[in-house]
Amino acid sequence: MSDPVNRSLAAAAAAAVSPAQAADASRPALKVSALIESGADKSARDEGGCTPLHDAVRTPRGSRDAPPAAVVPARFGHPPMKPGPLPIDMVAARRVVAARRVRMSEARAAAGVPDESEWLTELVRPEFKSFEDFVSGPRCHDDPDRLSLIPGLCAEILGDDVGTERALTGDQELDVPFFHHGDLVVDGNLDVAAEFVVTGSLRVSGILADSGPDSVVAIGGDVRARAVHTDGAMSVGGDIEAEVVYGYYHYRMLRAGTIRARLVIDDEHHTDAVVQANTYFDADHYQQGYGNGVQEVLRELLVDEVFANDEDEEEEHLYRELLFERLRKGEPVFRTSSSAEARRRHEANTTGPCPGCVSC
């Protein structure tokens, strides 16, 4: 936006704000309404596609072109469903990183461990134009400690109090970097094949599935979904609640606080979390499905439709593709108590069909 436009907007805003209004710097609606009442053109757009009101709100405190502090919040949030990337203030980003490095250095010094926070400075060295660019820049997927810091760092740059809840309707397939400050709700399945960062919590009515090595998922809060499938780098600052959590591929890690689920499987995947599950197979026990007694337990737990055999094998095994195909469609995957009992009767019977058994 040109300097004359900024200066005229600032002057109009200053004239429109009363002393009582200026004293109240915590009411965003008052700040915006003051600009509108002063005659700011709401439809004008600069070369970046932003309106004067939007630009006024995003101008950092202390800028020579900034309107009075009473009418400009320090940072701004991303309105729900607003299209386009979310601009990033790199001056604010570097200020936040510098402060965080000081805290990290002091903590490490107190603990007697080397200071390795230099990567944070490198993180904000480029001139990123948006948070989408920013989260796609640092490839932290090989270091879960670093990846877990990204949502909180973004939230601190933007201001924790300006996050919003955003809702996406229908199945979502994301193959470009995605960023949202606040909570995200997806009414459908969510497939992620790129960098994906949410500073708040994530709720998915269907399945959440990433796609390593292309995907990098970092959630600041909790995750709730019908099921979670990860074969990439996934970091959840809070807890995960789902019916099924399945980790696949041994080069990546799933990190969370606590995982609560009916079934959790580490299929050559590392999980760094407290696991509270009815049935849990870690990588050592699961052994790609060939662990001792694994398939027997799964047969008692899951419906027949998720089992199949390879051409060179007679015995059927759990197929994760079939499992998640049913989960994606909203179809049941767990046996009811009656069906599990019927199967036990069927397997115990060697003389003929079991009366009333649907498996015979």
Residue, then its C-alpha position, 0 to 999 in steps of 0.5 A: m500500500s502506498d505511503p499517502v494511503n497509509r498516512s491518510l488512513a492513519a490521520a482519519a483513524a486518529a481523528a475518529v477515535s475519541p479519548a474513551q475509545a483510545a483508552d480501550a485497546s482490547r475491542p477489535a470491533l471498535k478499532v475497525s468501526a473507527l476506521i470505517e466511520s472515518g471514511a476508509d474505502k473498504s473496497a480498495r485493494d493494494e498490489g497484494g490484494c489487501t484492503p486498507l482496513h486489512d493492511a491497517v490491522r496487520t501493520p506492526r506496532g511501532s511502524r512509522d506508517a502505523p495508525p495509533a496503537a489504540v486502533v491497531p491490534a499487535r497482530f491479526g488472525h485469519p478469518p474463518m474460510k478466508p481464501g488465500p495465504l495468511p501474511i507473516d510479519m517477519v520482523a515480529a517472527r524474528r523478535v519472537v524467535a530471539a526471545r525464545r532462544v534466550r529462554m531455551s539457552e537459559a534452560r539448557a545452561a541450567a540443565g548443563v546441556p549444550d545450546e542447540s537453538e541456532w536452528l531457530t534463527e535459521l528458521v526465520r532468516p528467509e523473507f517468507k511472505s506467508f505462514e504457508d510459506f513459513v511452515s513449508g520452509p523448515r523441514c523438521h520432520d526428521d527431528p520431532d523435538r523441533l517439529s513440535l515447536i512449530p505450532g506454538l512458535c506460529a501462535e506466539i508470532l500471531g498472538d494467542d488471543v486472535g486464533t479462530e475456529r475454522a470449519l471445512t465441509g466434505d472430504q479434504e485432500l490437501d497437497v499444498p502447505f496448509f496453515h490455520h491459527g486456532d481450531l480446525v473442524v473437518d466434517g469428512n475425511l482429511d488426507v494430507a500430502a504436504e505441510f500441515v500446521v494447526t496451532g489449536s486443536l483438530r477435529v475430524s469426523g472421518i479419518l485423518a491420514d497423512s502421506g509420508p514423506d511428503s507430509v509433515v503434520a504438526i498440531g498444537g492442541d488435541v486431535r479427535a478423529r474416527a481413525v488416524h493413519t500416519d506413515g509420515a511425521m506427525s506431532v500432536g501437542g495434546d492428546i489423540e482420541a480415535e477408534v483406531v490409530y495406525g502407524y506405518y513405515h519405520y522412518r517417521m514418528l508419531r508423537a502425542g501426549t496420550i493416545r486413547a483408542r480401541l486399537v493402536i498398531d505400530d507397524e514398523h512405526h515409532t510412537d512416542a506417547v502414553v498409549q491407553a488402548n483396549t488393544y495395543f501392538d507395538a512394533d516389536h509385538y506386531q512384527q508386520g502382523y506376524g507376531n505371535g498371536v497377533q492375527e488371532v487377537l485381531r480376528e476376535l476384534l475386527v470384522d471379516e471384511v478387513f482380512a485377506n490373504d496374499e497369493d502365496e499365503e493361505e492364512e488371511h491377515l489384517y489388511r490396513e487398506l481394507l481396514f481404512e477403506r471401511l473406516r473412510k466410508g463410515e462402515p463398522v470395523f469392530r465386531t459386536s459382542s454377539s458376532a464375536e461369540a458366534r465366531r468363537r462357536h464357529e471356530a470351536n465346532t468341527t462337526g458341522p454348521c453352528p446353529g444360527c451362525v452367520s459364518c457357517 
